[in-house]
């Protein structure tokens, strides 16, 4: 961020909020006109596991958690002496691909949301792939994505085939479908009483229903999945007016504009200021997601990566990205805590992992719900290899952190091959990036610098940025190009992790990981 000081004149102050709906919790963060975090509020919500591989959420729980977070943050904001009238707008960022269906007349959900990591659709994936001579790449030229359990359209297909209520609503024109951003905007702008049904290009690009070139819904994709176009939201740029707040429980901010919307990984790309082609960020959350900015040119991967929209500001062409997705990152730490009882708090993994100089030959392939990029094998399961009588919980803790770092290397190698440009520095954010030992392991594994910003709330900042650019607030005045230019000139405070092992040692460790992957895949 620019090194200016924010105004001491209360009359000049202005604020923008960011709704950040993650896989396991919602947050509302408020930033001032200089992009500094002022206050926030966070709430976890329920995950529903009906069968192995199934992950659901109640859309009303998602909405309730967001409304409660906004209310909680605004209360703190007021108690700090801030003027609510200076609160100018909201940006939204959300877990992507999670599919929500609701009734057009009542505004009520017709089924639990099916979460991005849910793998119940494996049989549908197989059937759809077999229906095309291109297999899982049947629609890749159109939407940039392979057919896997990951994306929204496959989940929607399952709902149409397995929920009579959803099928009936679809056939009689009463169904509304969207990713979590659409569900939230619809309810925040009035719900059944005039709520607006919209999404942005980044979220739409994760459904398998949008043409990656035209940025509009694709008739070919809709026909392939048997979906009526009238159930879909309108696609807009990531930074524009989506609607104004009109929601029970949020009277204090009634009519405040919602002016930004991006999927969470795209928001982190913006929050990390990766505005130049060749810049990349990796977000270590429940899963782990790397986006590599390819500029106005979309690149079709030959190495198992996804082509996606990076972001689009109003009046500007879309910026594209290559993405590598890892299904399990922070959730593996949670597994050590909740399932195995090896740690009591997530942070304890750092001290445990630091208690040994290496993994002692232990390799942990954390394929709890299959493997994402660049392998795309939803059918495989996790395994721990190399255990001996000398193995301790320290080795397992270290191997857990290394699993994300090794998978990140596989993605970086694929990106380097697709883009013909070797990545020089990796920008990082997300919960697991707070771990110094994990980031040092990452630098060692990649053999390049890992750069961590002082302000780690990149995802929420990206959503706030999208809204503030549209609204012309503070450092974001003058539009996207002016803001991007200022970020290039600014000197951000960064912590750099530099590789500390030899290339020989690095390659030996990675070779062990690759052997473990081969065993898992076979």
N, C-alpha and C positions, 0 to 999 in steps of 0.2 A: 504494500500500500504506500502511497505517497507519504512523505515525512512531514506533512503539514500538521498543525495542531487544530483540534476542533474548536469551534467558536466558543468563547466564554460568555457570549451574549445569548441568554436564554431565548430571546426572540428569534435568533438565527438558527436555533437547533431544529433538526428534523430527524425522524427515526423511521426505519423500515423493519418489518418482521419477516421471519422465515419459518414456515411450517416444514418440519422435517419428519416425515413418516417413514421410519425404518421397519425392518422385518419384525423386530420384537418390541419396539417402543416408539412413541411419538414425542416430539419436542417442539417447542416454540421459542425461537431466539430473536432478540431485538438488537439491532445494530444502529449506531448513530450515523450521522452524515459523513463521517470519515471512514466508515467500515469497521469501527471498533465494536466489539461485543459489549453490550450493556447489561443484559439480564437474560435468563432463560428458565424454562420449566420443562421437566421430562416425566413421562409416565410409561411404565411397561403395560402391555396388554396381553390378553390370553392367546396362546397358540393351541390349536386343536389337532390332535393326532389320533384319528379314528382307526387307522390301519397302518402297518409298516409302509413307509414311502409316501403316505398321505400327509399333507400339511395344509390346514385350513385356518381361517380367521373369520370372526363374525364382523361383517362390515359396520354394524352399529357400534361394536367395541372400538374399531378404528376411528370412526367419526367421534365417538364420545371422548376418546383419549385426546384427540386433536383439540376439540372444543375446551376440554378441561385444561389442557396445556396453555392455550391462548389466554384463558381466563386467569390461570395461575400466574403466568408471566406478566400480564397487564396489572394484576394486583401488586406484585413486587415492584413493577415499574412505577406505579402511583405512589407506593410507600417510600420509594427513593426520592420522591419529590418531582418526578418528571410530569410534564403536561401531556395528557392523553391526546390533546388537540394537535400536538406536533407529530403524532403517529400518522404517517402519510400513505403507507401501502404494505402489501403482503406479497411475498413470493412463496411458491410451494415446491418442495422436492419430495420424492417418494420412492419407496421400493417399486421396482419396475416389474413388468410381466404379470404380476398378480392380477387375476381375473375376477371382476365383480359384475354381477348381473342383478338388475332390479326392475320393478314394475313401473311402467310409465305413468300409470294413473295414481297409484298410492305412494310411489317413491320408496317403497320398502324393498329390502333385498329378497330375492327369490331363492337364494342358496348362499351358503357360506362362501367367502372368497377362497379361490384356490391359489395357493401361494407359489411364487416362482420356483421354489426348490422342490415342489411336489412332483412325484414321478409316477403317479397312477396311470398316466396316459401312454405308457410304453407300448401297449398293444395297438393303440391308435396310431402311434408314430410308425410302427412296423407296417400296418395296413396302408397308411397314406404313402409311405416310401415305396411300397410294392406297386402302387397304382401308377407310378411314373417310371419311365426308363432312365430317369436321372437319379432315382432313389431319393435319399434324404436331401439332395440338392435340387429337388424339383422346382422350387421357387427362388433359389438363391440369386439368380440373375435379376429377379424382380424386386425382392425385398431385402436381399443381402444376408439372409439367414438360412441355416439348414433346418430341416424338420427335426426337432427334438422335443423332449418333455418340457423344456425351459420356457417356451414362448406362449403368449396368451391365446392365440388362435387354436392351438391344440387343446388347451384347457376348456375353451369355449365349445369346441367340438364334443368333448367329453360331456359337458353339461347338457348340450342339445340331445345327446344320445341316452343320457342316464337320469335326467330330471324332467319328468312329464310337465311340471309347472313351467320350466324354462322353455321347453319345446313349444308348449301351447302359446306362451307369450310371444315367442319368436314368430310363430306362424300367423298370429292374429294382429301383429304390429304393435304389441304392447310391451316389448322387451327393450330395455336399455342396457348396453354393455359398456364397460370402460375399465381402464386400469385405475389404480387407487387415486391418482390425481383427478380423474374425471368424477369419480364418486364424491371426493371431497369438495371440488368446485361446485358440483351440482347441489350439494347440501348447504354449503356456505352461502350460496347465492339464492336460496329460497326453497330448495327441494321440490316437492310436488307442487308447491305454489310458485311456479315460474323459475325454478332452478335452471341454470345454463349447462348444456351438455357439450363440453369441449375437452380437448386434450392439446398437448403440444407435439411438435414434430419428433422430439426425442423419445417420448413415451410411445407415440404411434409407431416409431421405427422398431419397437420391440414386440409388436403384436404378430408379425408375419402377414399383416393385412395391408401395409402401406407400400406403395411403389417408392423405392429409395431414390429414384431420379426425379419424379414429379412431385413428391412429398404429398400425394393425395392417396386416398383409399384405392386399391387396385381391384378392378373387376375380375381379373384372372385369379387373384388370391381368394377373393370372396367366393367365387364359383368353386374353387378347389376345396375350400373348407365347408361349403354349403351354408354360407352366412348371408343374411339380408343386410343391405347397406343401411336401411333405416334404423338399425339398432346402434349404429356407431356415432361417436361424438364428432363434432367439427374439429379439423386439425388447424392449429394456429402456430405462429412462431413462438419461441420460448420466452420472448420479452415483448409483451403487448398487453392490452386490456382484455382480461378474461371475464370480468364481471365485477360486481361490488358486493360487499358483505351484507347479507340479509338473513340472519340465522338466530334462532332462539338461543338465549344465553350469551349472545355477543352484541347486546344493544349498544355498548360503549363504543364499538367500532363500526356501527351500522353505516353503510355507504362508502366505507374505505375500499379503495380499488385493490383487486387481486391482479397484479400486473406482471407476474413472472411465474413460470412453471417449467421444470426440467426433471427428468428421471434422476435419481440420486447420483449415479456415476457421472452423468453429464454435468450436473451441478458442481460436482467436485472438480471437473475439468475447468469450468469457468472460475470457481473459487481459487484454484491453483494458478490462474492466469495463463493457462496453456493455450494461448491464442495464435501461436505460430505453428505452421506445419513442421512436424518433426519433434514437437514437445509431447511428453507423456506424463501421466500421473497414475499411481496405483493406490486404490483405497482398500484398506484392510478392515473390513467390517465383519458381519456374520459370514459372508463370503468374501472374495477378494477380486477386485475388478480393475484391470488396466485399460486405459484408453490412450490411444496414440493419434494425435491430431494429423490428419492428412490434407488439411486445407479444403478448398472448394472442390477437390477431386475425390471421388469415391473410388476406393481400391477393393477389388474382389480378391479375397485371400485364397491362396493356394496351400495354406499351411494351417488350416483349422481355426482361423480367427473369424470374427464376425465383422461385417460392414454395418456401420450404424451412423446416425446423425449425431454429431458432437453437440451442436447447439445452433440456434438461428435467432439473431436479433432482428427486430422489425425493420423492414426496409433493406436488409442485408441478405446476401446469399447464404445458404446453409453451409456450415463447416462440418466436414465428415470426419469419422474416426475409425480406426481398426480397434476392436476390443477383444481382449482375452479375459475369460471369466473362470474363476475358481469357485466351486460350489461351497467348499468348507474352508474357513479360516478361523475367525473368532469363535465359531460354533464348536471347533475342536477343543478349544480351551474350556468352553462351557461344558463339553462332554467330560473332560477330565475332572471338572468340579462336580457336576450334578450326577453323572452316571457312575463314575469310578471313585469319587470321593478322595482323589489324590491331593486336591487343593480345596481350601475353603472359600477363598476369594480369587477371582481371575488374576489379579496382580501378582499372586504368589508364584505363578509360573516363571516369572523372571528370575527370582532368587534361586528357584529349583534348577532352572536351565543353566544358570551361571555357576552352579556348584560343580560342574564337570567341564573339562576343556573341550570335549567333543561328544558325539552321540554314542561312543562305545560300540559302533557297528549296528546300532538300532536304527531302522528306517520305518517310518509310520506313513503309510499311504492312506490319507484321511478321506476315502471315497465313501462317505456315509450315504450319499444319494447319487452314486455314480461319479464319473469324472467329466468335467466340462472341458474347456479349451486346454490344449489343442487336440485332446483325445476323443471327446464326444462319445463316451460309453456309459449310458445311464444304467446299464445292467450290472456293472462291476460293483464290488463291495470292498470296504476298507480292510487293510491287513497290517500287522506289525511283524517285521522280519528282523532277524539278527539277534534275538534274545538269547542270553546266556546266563549262567549262575551269577555273573558279575553285574548284570543289568540292575539298575536302581530306578527309582521314580525320577531321579535327576536326568537320566538318559532319555526316559520317555518324554519328559517335559521338553527337553531340547529337541528331540525328534519331532514333537508336535509343532514347534515353531518352525523348524527346518522344512516341514512338509509344504507350508505356504511359500517359503522362499525358493524351494526347488521348482515348484509349479510355476512360480513367477519367472524363473529363468527359462523354462520351456516356452513360456509366452513371449518373453523378450526375444528369444532366438527366432521364433516364428515371425514376429514383427520385423525384425531386422531383415529376414529373408523376403518378406512381402514388400517392404518399403524401399529396399536397397540402400537404407541409411542406418548405420549402427547408432543405437541410442547411447548418448554420452553420460547423461544424468537421469536418474529416476526420481520424480517428485512423489512424496508419499503423504498420506493422511489416513484418518479412520482410527478406531479404537486401538488396534494392535500396533499401530505406528508409534504409540506412546511408549512402547517397550524398546529401550535402548539396545538390549541384547538381540532382540528380533531384527531391528534395523541394521545392526552390525553384521549379523548372520546374512542378511539380505545383500549388503554391500560385498561381503566375502563371496557369496554364491554367484553374484553377477559379474564381479570384477570391475564395477563402475561405481561412481559416487552415488549415494542415496541422500536426497535433500529433503529435510523436514522443516516446514514453516513453524514459526513461533506460535502462530494462531492456527490451531489444528481443525477448526470448525469449517473446513473448506466447502463441505456440501451445503450447509445452511448459508454460508456466505455467497455461494454461487446463486442460490435461489433469491437471496436478498439483492444481489447484483442485477439479476435479470429484471426484477421489479423496479429497482432504483434507476437503472438506465432509462427505462420507459418513462418514469416519472420525473427524471431530471433532478435528482436529489444529490446534494453535496458533491463528493468527488466523482460522482457518476454523471454530472451535468455534461451536456454537449454531445450525447449519443455514444454508441458503442466504440466507434473508431477512435474518438478522442480519449475515451477511458483506456482502451487497449494500448494506445500510444503512451499514456501516462504510466501505466504499469511497467512498460518496457524501460522507462527512464528511472523508475523508483528502485531504491536499494532495499529489498526485503531482508528481514532478519531471519536467517536460515541456520539450521544445524546440519552439518555435513558429516556423513559417515563414509569413511574411506576404506577400501579393501585392505585387510591386514594379513591375508594369507597368500601363498604363492599360487601361480597359475596351475602348477602341477597338483598341489593339494586340492585346489578348487575343482579341477577336472576329475580327480579320483573320487571326491565326495559325490559329484554329480553322476558319475558312472554307476556308483552304488545305488543312487536313486533310480536311474534308468533301468537297472536290473530289477529293482523292486516293482517298478511300473510294468515291466514285461511279464513278471510272474502274476501280478494282479490281473492284467488283461487276458492272460491265458487261463 
